[in-house]
């Protein structure tokens, strides 16, 4: 119980589980605090909810990466669980798209590179995010991308790297329909490659302002993706062939043929050097880069 003394500020967002607030610590630091109220009227439900949150915390504790939100601690007070995390002032990619419209290709490539770095790190550590989308990708003012909301994430029990290995697949539907892979919808099992599909949908979202099939209602989109007969939409003209191909290969229906995060990091769409955001901000005279 790494208790942090803090004062609650405005709501930053609502995640898969719980509400996220801005907080000011007794040290004067801004933090993000995810709070979940346990059901005090039903001990069994409360125990289950607490177990779920404990799982999320245990997972977050083990993750240390530039492109994943930093974990600071937890507390339990009067049936309310608080998870303390690094505050990311830029907001979500979904809010950036709302404010500035679809991203130019250079920025799209920079952000995609960092999303993949975060996903590759998770997959290396046998973690599947299971809810990647513009709302769960955050932006630091310096251009650094951070993946958030591990409420749906799961750690694979099996060390094996192949998605076809049955021990490596989780059979449960999680995520948001427009970003959901065919194998998740069909409940044939969820593996690392299911995150790759969601990455493809998120890149499409960053490029156009909306995820693929956003013109359909949720159920129609679910049936369309699940049927695996319809082709997924391509990036519109105006984007390079590299960008179009990246989205196309990420949205390969058969997960066995879908590339891994490591393979996609070598794709021609991804800038093959250190992310510009880091090198630029570290050159700052004030040395503002942590």
Secondary structure, 3 states (H helix, E strand, C coil): CCCCCEEEEEEEEECCCCEEEEEEECCCCEEEEEEEECCCCCHHHHHHHHHHHHHHHHHHHHCCCCCECCEEEEEEECCEEEEEEECCCCCEHHHHHHHHCCCCHHHHHHHHHHHHHHHHHHHHCCEECCCCCHHHEEECCCCCEEECCCCCCEECCCCCCCCCCHHHCECCCCCCHHHCCHHHHCCCCECHHHHHHHHHHHHHHHHHCCCCCCCCCHHHHHHHHHHCCCCCCCCCCCCCHHHHHHHHHHCCCCCCCCCCHHHHHCCCCCCCCCCHHHHHHHCCCCCCCC
